[in-house]
Amino acid sequence: MPNSMTGYGLGVSEQNGRTVTVECRSVNHRYLDLSLRLPFALSSFEMPIRQLFKDELSRGRVDIFVTVTTDESVPRNIAVDEALALGYTEAVKRLEHIAKRETKDLVALVAAQRGVLTEEELTEDQETLKSQLLEAAASAIEALKATRRAEGERLATDLRNKTTSFKKLIDDVAKRSPEVVDLYREKLLVRAEELLGESYPEWYDHQRLFAETALFADRSSIDEEVTRLRSHATALETNLSLTGPVGRKLDFLIQEINREVNTIGSKANDLDIANTVVLMKTQLEAIREQVQNLE
């Protein structure tokens, strides 16, 4: 079964009082578009996370959110960037001199600036954190893939039903097509009688009627279009039973089907076929909208 591009996944890794959570949501997109939001302290792990998702997914807009929480009981080592703190302090003092106004709490102001106070991580803890992060990400991806599979099964079932209805419309067009030529022949006979009167038998004996009918049949023939439509519809059903990315292939098939339907509409010269073509286009648009959700 094909997969949907819509899904949700959540992965959690807990170790030594630290919890890493990776949450991901995916929606439709022509290609794979990853949007990753993670704490500044984890910026160095962005590429491994992106690669993990690229290895497992082929299409969809995926929003990934990473959070890390640590129990209060876990000791933390807070480092002070003395040079940065001194630079902020001197800058604030210069600003005080310019404004002729003193800062109420200079230390609090400087400490609040980004990079002045940072939580240090030991090298071995960085490796542990990376392992936790990738573990949570892998769990989130598996959960995401499971929801995409479930939604893909539902979409495939719906698309097969719509394709079956579309094939019935193809049968209606194929059945009506030969009748159009017979109706044209009858109308031509009636018109010949009205216009030619007594000369009508001579006109008929010289096979003018046959020639005109044959010319019309050749111009309005849709046998090739019907054959191709049936082939494309069968291919559509076949691909809906495959596992893996099929969305782009189905997009192409729908374009080809739409082209054949338009050709039938322009060649048919019959009200009943024209009405059926409208129904075919409506059904095809419903199929196209659903296919946009498949990976």
C-alpha contacts under 8 A as a table, 3 or more apart, distances in Angstrom:
res1	aa1	res2	aa2	distance
1	M	149	R	7.59
1	M	152	G	6.81
1	M	153	E	6.01
1	M	156	A	7.07
1	M	240	L	6.38
1	M	241	S	5.13
1	M	242	L	5.21
1	M	243	T	4.64
1	M	244	G	7.28
2	P	149	R	7.12
2	P	152	G	5.54
2	P	153	E	6.96
2	P	156	A	7.09
2	P	240	L	6.41
2	P	241	S	7.14
2	P	242	L	6.13
2	P	243	T	5.05
2	P	244	G	5.45
2	P	245	P	6.32
2	P	246	V	6.57
2	P	294	L	6.76
2	P	295	E	6.97
3	N	148	R	5.36
3	N	149	R	4.73
3	N	150	A	7.64
3	N	151	E	6.99
3	N	152	G	4.19
3	N	153	E	7.18
3	N	243	T	7.70
3	N	244	G	6.81
3	N	245	P	7.04
3	N	294	L	5.77
3	N	295	E	5.51
4	S	7	G	7.47
4	S	148	R	4.75
4	S	149	R	6.32
4	S	150	A	7.92
4	S	151	E	5.59
4	S	152	G	4.27
4	S	155	L	7.50
4	S	293	N	5.53
4	S	294	L	4.31
4	S	295	E	5.42
5	M	26	S	6.28
5	M	27	V	5.44
5	M	28	N	5.39
5	M	29	H	7.81
5	M	59	R	6.84
5	M	60	G	5.39
5	M	148	R	6.12
5	M	293	N	5.57
5	M	294	L	5.53
5	M	295	E	5.17
6	T	25	R	7.56
6	T	26	S	5.09
6	T	27	V	4.45
6	T	28	N	6.45
6	T	60	G	7.69
6	T	147	T	7.81
6	T	148	R	5.87
6	T	151	E	7.41
6	T	293	N	6.94
7	G	25	R	5.85
7	G	26	S	5.29
7	G	27	V	6.96
7	G	144	L	5.52
7	G	145	K	7.30
7	G	147	T	5.20
7	G	148	R	5.01
7	G	151	E	7.74
8	Y	23	E	7.76
8	Y	24	C	5.79
8	Y	25	R	4.54
8	Y	26	S	6.47
8	Y	143	A	6.97
8	Y	144	L	4.78
8	Y	147	T	6.41
8	Y	148	R	7.85
9	G	23	E	5.87
9	G	24	C	5.22
9	G	25	R	6.53
9	G	139	S	7.87
9	G	140	A	4.60
9	G	141	I	6.15
9	G	142	E	7.23
9	G	143	A	4.49
9	G	144	L	3.99
9	G	145	K	7.70
9	G	147	T	7.65
10	L	21	T	7.40
10	L	22	V	5.88
10	L	23	E	4.55
10	L	24	C	6.45
10	L	136	A	7.97
10	L	139	S	6.91
10	L	140	A	4.32
10	L	141	I	7.72
10	L	143	A	6.37
10	L	144	L	7.46
11	G	21	T	5.81
11	G	22	V	5.14
11	G	23	E	6.41
11	G	135	E	7.83
11	G	136	A	4.47
11	G	137	A	5.96
11	G	138	A	7.19
11	G	139	S	4.60
11	G	140	A	4.04
11	G	141	I	7.73
11	G	143	A	7.63
12	V	19	T	6.96
12	V	20	V	5.73
12	V	21	T	4.55
12	V	22	V	6.41
12	V	135	E	7.86
12	V	136	A	4.80
12	V	137	A	7.99
12	V	139	S	7.26
12	V	140	A	7.77
13	S	19	T	5.73
13	S	20	V	5.21
13	S	21	T	6.58
13	S	132	Q	5.72
13	S	133	L	7.32
13	S	135	E	6.51
13	S	136	A	5.17
14	E	17	G	6.93
14	E	18	R	5.71
14	E	19	T	4.44
14	E	20	V	6.44
14	E	132	Q	7.55
15	Q	18	R	5.37
15	Q	19	T	6.57
15	Q	132	Q	7.71
17	G	70	T	5.76
17	G	71	D	5.22
17	G	73	S	7.77
17	G	74	V	6.44
18	R	68	V	7.10
18	R	69	T	5.78
18	R	70	T	4.37
18	R	71	D	6.34
19	T	68	V	5.69
19	T	69	T	5.25
19	T	70	T	6.32
20	V	66	V	7.29
20	V	67	T	5.92
20	V	68	V	4.61
20	V	69	T	6.68
20	V	132	Q	6.58
20	V	133	L	6.13
20	V	136	A	6.61
21	T	66	V	5.71
21	T	67	T	5.27
21	T	68	V	6.39
21	T	133	L	7.75
21	T	136	A	6.17
21	T	137	A	7.97
22	V	64	I	6.95
22	V	65	F	5.71
22	V	66	V	4.64
22	V	67	T	6.69
22	V	133	L	7.72
22	V	136	A	5.74
22	V	137	A	5.54
22	V	140	A	6.21
23	E	64	I	5.76
23	E	65	F	5.13
23	E	66	V	6.55
23	E	137	A	7.97
23	E	140	A	6.31
24	C	62	V	6.58
24	C	63	D	5.45
24	C	64	I	4.40
24	C	65	F	6.26
24	C	140	A	6.73
24	C	141	I	7.69
24	C	144	L	7.20
25	R	62	V	5.58
25	R	63	D	5.31
25	R	64	I	6.77
25	R	144	L	7.47
26	S	60	G	6.07
26	S	61	R	5.32
26	S	62	V	4.23
26	S	63	D	6.32
27	V	60	G	5.60
27	V	61	R	5.25
27	V	62	V	6.67
27	V	293	N	7.90
28	N	59	R	7.71
28	N	60	G	4.91
28	N	61	R	5.98
28	N	292	Q	6.98
28	N	293	N	5.78
28	N	294	L	7.90
29	H	32	L	6.84
29	H	33	D	7.34
29	H	59	R	6.39
29	H	60	G	4.42
29	H	61	R	5.34
30	R	59	R	6.49
30	R	60	G	6.72
31	Y	58	S	7.11
31	Y	59	R	4.71
31	Y	60	G	5.96
31	Y	61	R	7.62
32	L	54	K	7.72
32	L	57	L	7.34
32	L	58	S	5.70
32	L	59	R	4.12
32	L	60	G	4.89
32	L	61	R	6.01
32	L	62	V	7.59
33	D	59	R	7.42
33	D	60	G	6.19
33	D	61	R	4.66
33	D	62	V	6.12
34	L	50	R	7.25
34	L	61	R	6.09
34	L	62	V	4.95
34	L	63	D	6.17
34	L	64	I	7.41
35	S	61	R	7.69
35	S	62	V	6.10
35	S	63	D	4.79
35	S	64	I	6.01
36	L	46	E	7.67
36	L	50	R	7.84
36	L	63	D	6.14
36	L	64	I	4.76
36	L	65	F	6.22
36	L	66	V	7.94
37	R	63	D	7.93
37	R	64	I	6.09
37	R	65	F	4.99
37	R	66	V	6.22
38	L	42	L	6.48
38	L	43	S	6.99
38	L	46	E	7.98
38	L	65	F	6.10
38	L	66	V	4.73
38	L	67	T	6.52
39	P	42	L	5.47
39	P	43	S	6.86
39	P	66	V	7.08
39	P	67	T	6.79
39	P	68	V	7.83
40	F	43	S	5.32
41	A	44	S	7.70
42	L	45	F	5.61
42	L	46	E	7.23
43	S	46	E	5.48
44	S	47	M	7.43
45	F	48	P	5.70
45	F	49	I	6.51
45	F	130	K	6.90
46	E	49	I	5.37
46	E	50	R	6.24
47	M	50	R	5.06
47	M	51	Q	6.09
48	P	51	Q	5.13
48	P	52	L	6.21
48	P	134	L	7.80
49	I	52	L	5.11
49	I	53	F	6.59
49	I	134	L	6.63
49	I	137	A	7.01
50	R	53	F	5.32
50	R	54	K	6.20
51	Q	54	K	4.92
51	Q	55	D	6.09
52	L	55	D	5.34
52	L	56	E	6.73
52	L	137	A	7.81
52	L	138	A	7.41
53	F	56	E	5.30
53	F	57	L	5.98
53	F	141	I	7.06
54	K	57	L	5.46
54	K	58	S	6.82
55	D	58	S	7.94
56	E	141	I	7.65
57	L	60	G	7.93
58	S	245	P	7.26
58	S	295	E	7.12
59	R	295	E	5.59
60	G	295	E	7.10
70	T	74	V	6.95
71	D	74	V	5.68
72	E	75	P	7.59
76	R	119	E	6.87
76	R	120	E	7.60
77	N	119	E	5.79
77	N	120	E	5.52
77	N	121	E	7.65
78	I	117	L	6.48
78	I	118	T	5.59
78	I	119	E	4.54
78	I	120	E	5.92
79	A	117	L	5.74
79	A	118	T	5.33
79	A	119	E	6.11
79	A	120	E	6.22
80	V	85	A	7.69
80	V	116	V	5.72
80	V	117	L	4.92
80	V	118	T	6.72
81	D	84	L	5.40
81	D	85	A	6.07
81	D	115	G	7.04
81	D	116	V	5.06
81	D	117	L	6.54
82	E	85	A	4.99
82	E	86	L	5.99
82	E	116	V	7.44
83	A	86	L	5.15
83	A	87	G	6.16
84	L	87	G	5.03
84	L	88	Y	6.28
84	L	115	G	7.66
84	L	116	V	6.11
85	A	88	Y	5.19
85	A	89	T	6.12
85	A	110	V	6.30
85	A	111	A	7.41
85	A	116	V	5.73
86	L	89	T	4.96
86	L	90	E	6.15
87	G	90	E	5.33
87	G	91	A	6.13
88	Y	91	A	5.04
88	Y	92	V	6.10
88	Y	110	V	6.07
89	T	92	V	5.24
89	T	93	K	6.26
89	T	106	L	7.33
89	T	110	V	6.50
90	E	93	K	5.10
90	E	94	R	6.24
91	A	94	R	5.17
91	A	95	L	6.24
92	V	95	L	4.90
92	V	96	E	6.11
92	V	106	L	7.84
93	K	96	E	4.90
93	K	97	H	6.27
94	R	97	H	5.08
94	R	98	I	6.28
95	L	98	I	5.07
95	L	99	A	6.03
96	E	99	A	5.12
96	E	100	K	5.47
96	E	101	R	5.10
96	E	102	E	5.42
96	E	103	T	7.00
97	H	100	K	4.91
97	H	101	R	6.87
98	I	101	R	7.97
103	T	106	L	5.74
105	D	108	A	5.54
105	D	109	L	6.36
106	L	109	L	5.15
106	L	110	V	6.21
107	V	110	V	5.23
107	V	111	A	5.99
108	A	111	A	5.10
108	A	112	A	6.20
109	L	112	A	5.37
109	L	113	Q	7.00
110	V	113	Q	5.51
110	V	116	V	7.39
111	A	116	V	5.94
111	A	117	L	6.46
112	A	116	V	7.45
112	A	117	L	7.94
113	Q	116	V	5.92
113	Q	117	L	7.98
114	R	117	L	7.31
115	G	118	T	6.10
121	E	125	D	5.97
121	E	126	Q	6.19
122	L	125	D	5.03
122	L	126	Q	6.26
123	T	126	Q	5.09
123	T	127	E	6.58
124	E	127	E	5.21
124	E	128	T	6.36
125	D	128	T	4.91
125	D	129	L	5.98
126	Q	129	L	4.99
126	Q	130	K	6.12
127	E	130	K	5.07
127	E	131	S	6.19
128	T	131	S	5.06
128	T	132	Q	6.19
129	L	132	Q	5.05
129	L	133	L	6.03
130	K	133	L	4.99
130	K	134	L	6.16
131	S	134	L	5.31
131	S	135	E	6.07
132	Q	135	E	5.03
132	Q	136	A	6.16
133	L	136	A	5.26
133	L	137	A	6.12
134	L	137	A	4.90
134	L	138	A	5.98
135	E	138	A	5.18
135	E	139	S	6.33
136	A	139	S	5.15
136	A	140	A	6.18
137	A	140	A	5.02
137	A	141	I	6.16
138	A	141	I	5.11
138	A	142	E	6.30
139	S	142	E	5.19
139	S	143	A	6.27
140	A	143	A	5.13
140	A	144	L	6.05
141	I	144	L	4.91
141	I	145	K	6.03
142	E	145	K	5.09
142	E	146	A	6.17
143	A	146	A	5.10
143	A	147	T	6.47
144	L	147	T	5.36
144	L	148	R	6.22
145	K	148	R	4.95
145	K	149	R	6.02
146	A	149	R	5.10
146	A	150	A	6.27
147	T	150	A	5.10
147	T	151	E	6.13
148	R	151	E	5.15
148	R	152	G	5.86
149	R	152	G	4.87
149	R	153	E	6.23
150	A	153	E	5.28
150	A	154	R	6.57
151	E	154	R	5.15
151	E	155	L	6.21
152	G	155	L	5.04
152	G	156	A	5.99
152	G	294	L	6.72
153	E	156	A	5.10
153	E	157	T	6.23
154	R	157	T	5.30
154	R	158	D	6.34
155	L	158	D	5.11
155	L	159	L	6.01
155	L	290	Q	6.89
155	L	294	L	7.93
156	A	159	L	5.01
156	A	160	R	6.07
156	A	240	L	5.79
156	A	241	S	7.74
157	T	160	R	5.20
157	T	161	N	6.40
158	D	161	N	5.21
158	D	162	K	6.30
159	L	162	K	4.98
159	L	163	T	6.00
159	L	240	L	7.85
159	L	287	I	6.25
159	L	290	Q	7.17
159	L	291	V	7.90
160	R	163	T	4.99
160	R	164	T	6.16
160	R	237	E	6.20
160	R	240	L	7.32
161	N	164	T	5.14
161	N	165	S	6.43
162	K	165	S	5.14
162	K	166	F	6.20
162	K	283	Q	7.04
162	K	286	A	7.99
162	K	287	I	6.69
163	T	166	F	4.87
163	T	167	K	6.17
163	T	233	A	6.76
163	T	236	L	7.71
163	T	237	E	7.13
163	T	287	I	7.59
164	T	167	K	5.15
164	T	168	K	6.50
165	S	168	K	5.21
165	S	169	L	6.64
166	F	169	L	5.14
166	F	170	I	6.49
166	F	280	M	6.36
166	F	283	Q	6.54
166	F	284	L	7.48
167	K	170	I	4.92
167	K	171	D	6.34
167	K	230	R	7.02
167	K	233	A	6.88
168	K	171	D	4.99
168	K	172	D	6.30
169	L	172	D	4.94
169	L	173	V	6.34
169	L	276	T	6.72
169	L	279	L	7.81
169	L	280	M	6.57
170	I	173	V	5.17
170	I	174	A	6.20
170	I	226	V	6.79
170	I	229	L	7.41
170	I	230	R	7.31
171	D	174	A	5.02
171	D	175	K	6.07
172	D	175	K	5.19
172	D	176	R	6.17
172	D	276	T	7.69
173	V	176	R	5.16
173	V	177	S	6.05
173	V	226	V	7.93
173	V	273	I	5.94
173	V	276	T	7.01
174	A	177	S	5.36
174	A	178	P	7.70
174	A	223	D	7.51
174	A	226	V	6.63
175	K	178	P	6.79
175	K	179	E	7.64
176	R	179	E	5.36
176	R	180	V	6.58
176	R	272	D	7.90
176	R	273	I	7.07
177	S	180	V	5.36
177	S	181	V	7.29
177	S	221	S	7.59
177	S	222	I	7.34
177	S	268	A	7.54
177	S	273	I	7.79
178	P	181	V	5.59
178	P	182	D	6.81
179	E	182	D	5.12
179	E	183	L	6.14
180	V	183	L	5.16
180	V	184	Y	6.18
180	V	269	N	7.98
180	V	270	D	6.69
181	V	184	Y	5.04
181	V	185	R	6.22
181	V	213	T	7.12
181	V	216	F	7.29
181	V	217	A	5.84
182	D	185	R	5.07
182	D	186	E	6.30
183	L	186	E	5.13
183	L	187	K	6.17
184	Y	187	K	5.08
184	Y	188	L	6.03
184	Y	213	T	7.21
185	R	188	L	5.00
185	R	189	L	6.23
185	R	209	L	7.58
185	R	213	T	5.82
186	E	189	L	5.10
186	E	190	V	6.33
187	K	190	V	5.15
187	K	191	R	6.10
188	L	191	R	5.04
188	L	192	A	5.99
188	L	209	L	7.42
189	L	192	A	5.04
189	L	193	E	6.23
189	L	209	L	7.44
190	V	193	E	5.20
190	V	194	E	6.33
191	R	194	E	5.07
191	R	195	L	6.17
192	A	195	L	5.22
192	A	196	L	5.60
192	A	197	G	7.56
192	A	200	Y	6.33
193	E	196	L	5.48
193	E	197	G	5.24
193	E	200	Y	5.77
194	E	197	G	5.94
196	L	199	S	5.18
196	L	200	Y	5.04
197	G	200	Y	5.50
198	E	201	P	7.05
199	S	202	E	5.52
199	S	203	W	6.43
200	Y	203	W	5.11
200	Y	204	Y	6.24
201	P	204	Y	5.04
201	P	205	D	6.01
202	E	205	D	5.03
202	E	206	H	6.39
203	W	206	H	5.51
203	W	207	Q	7.00
203	W	208	R	6.08
203	W	209	L	7.48
204	Y	207	Q	5.36
204	Y	208	R	5.91
204	Y	209	L	5.76
205	D	208	R	7.62
207	Q	210	F	5.04
207	Q	211	A	6.23
208	R	211	A	5.09
208	R	212	E	6.15
209	L	212	E	5.26
209	L	213	T	6.08
210	F	213	T	5.17
210	F	214	A	5.98
211	A	214	A	5.12
211	A	215	L	6.13
212	E	215	L	5.14
212	E	216	F	6.26
213	T	216	F	5.14
213	T	217	A	6.09
214	A	217	A	5.01
214	A	218	D	6.16
215	L	218	D	5.19
215	L	219	R	6.31
216	F	219	R	5.14
216	F	220	S	6.06
217	A	220	S	5.29
217	A	221	S	5.67
218	D	221	S	5.34
219	R	267	K	7.01
220	S	267	K	4.93
220	S	268	A	5.34
220	S	269	N	7.00
221	S	224	E	7.84
221	S	267	K	7.25
221	S	268	A	7.39
222	I	225	E	5.20
222	I	226	V	6.14
222	I	264	I	6.11
222	I	267	K	7.18
222	I	268	A	7.20
223	D	226	V	5.20
223	D	227	T	6.19
224	E	227	T	5.10
224	E	228	R	6.24
225	E	228	R	5.17
225	E	229	L	6.04
225	E	260	E	5.62
225	E	261	V	7.73
225	E	263	T	7.49
225	E	264	I	6.81
226	V	229	L	4.98
226	V	230	R	6.22
226	V	260	E	7.85
227	T	230	R	5.30
227	T	231	S	6.33
228	R	231	S	4.98
228	R	232	H	6.11
228	R	260	E	7.55
229	L	232	H	5.12
229	L	233	A	6.07
229	L	257	I	6.01
229	L	260	E	6.64
229	L	261	V	7.90
230	R	233	A	5.11
230	R	234	T	6.15
231	S	234	T	5.18
231	S	235	A	6.24
232	H	235	A	4.98
232	H	236	L	6.12
232	H	253	L	6.36
232	H	256	E	7.65
232	H	257	I	6.55
233	A	236	L	4.95
233	A	237	E	6.39
233	A	257	I	7.85
234	T	237	E	5.17
234	T	238	T	6.20
235	A	238	T	4.97
235	A	239	N	6.16
235	A	253	L	7.91
236	L	239	N	5.36
236	L	240	L	6.38
236	L	250	L	6.56
236	L	253	L	6.99
237	E	240	L	5.17
237	E	241	S	6.87
238	T	241	S	5.49
238	T	242	L	6.97
239	N	242	L	5.17
239	N	246	V	6.70
239	N	250	L	7.49
240	L	246	V	7.81
242	L	246	V	7.67
243	T	246	V	8.00
244	G	295	E	7.72
245	P	248	R	7.75
245	P	294	L	7.64
245	P	295	E	5.05
246	V	249	K	5.38
246	V	250	L	6.22
246	V	294	L	7.23
246	V	295	E	6.35
247	G	250	L	5.17
247	G	251	D	6.17
247	G	291	V	6.36
247	G	292	Q	7.01
247	G	293	N	7.88
247	G	294	L	5.13
247	G	295	E	5.12
248	R	251	D	4.97
248	R	252	F	6.39
248	R	295	E	7.94
249	K	252	F	5.18
249	K	253	L	6.35
250	L	253	L	4.97
250	L	254	I	6.16
250	L	291	V	6.92
251	D	254	I	5.25
251	D	255	Q	6.40
251	D	288	R	7.28
251	D	291	V	7.08
251	D	292	Q	7.77
252	F	255	Q	5.14
252	F	256	E	6.42
253	L	256	E	5.10
253	L	257	I	6.14
254	I	257	I	4.95
254	I	258	N	6.02
254	I	284	L	7.46
254	I	288	R	6.77
255	Q	258	N	5.15
255	Q	259	R	6.28
256	E	259	R	5.09
256	E	260	E	6.46
257	I	260	E	5.24
257	I	261	V	6.24
258	N	261	V	5.09
258	N	262	N	6.20
258	N	281	K	7.34
258	N	284	L	7.47
259	R	262	N	5.26
259	R	263	T	6.35
260	E	263	T	5.06
260	E	264	I	6.26
261	V	264	I	5.13
261	V	265	G	6.26
261	V	277	V	6.59
261	V	280	M	7.43
261	V	281	K	7.40
262	N	265	G	5.06
262	N	266	S	6.34
262	N	277	V	7.88
263	T	266	S	5.19
263	T	267	K	6.20
264	I	267	K	5.23
264	I	268	A	5.71
264	I	277	V	7.58
265	G	268	A	5.71
265	G	269	N	7.81
265	G	273	I	7.33
265	G	274	A	5.77
265	G	277	V	6.08
266	S	269	N	7.27
268	A	273	I	6.57
268	A	274	A	7.23
269	N	273	I	7.88
269	N	274	A	7.69
270	D	273	I	5.43
270	D	274	A	6.09
271	L	274	A	4.93
271	L	275	N	6.15
272	D	275	N	5.15
272	D	276	T	6.29
273	I	276	T	4.94
273	I	277	V	6.05
274	A	277	V	5.01
274	A	278	V	6.45
275	N	278	V	5.17
275	N	279	L	6.59
276	T	279	L	5.03
276	T	280	M	6.14
277	V	280	M	4.87
277	V	281	K	6.17
278	V	281	K	5.19
278	V	282	T	6.27
279	L	282	T	5.06
279	L	283	Q	6.15
280	M	283	Q	5.14
280	M	284	L	5.93
281	K	284	L	4.94
281	K	285	E	6.07
282	T	285	E	5.25
282	T	286	A	6.47
283	Q	286	A	5.12
283	Q	287	I	6.33
284	L	287	I	4.97
284	L	288	R	6.07
285	E	288	R	4.92
285	E	289	E	6.18
286	A	289	E	5.28
286	A	290	Q	6.50
287	I	290	Q	5.28
287	I	291	V	6.16
288	R	291	V	5.05
288	R	292	Q	6.37
289	E	292	Q	5.37
289	E	293	N	7.41
290	Q	293	N	5.58
290	Q	294	L	7.40
291	V	294	L	5.34
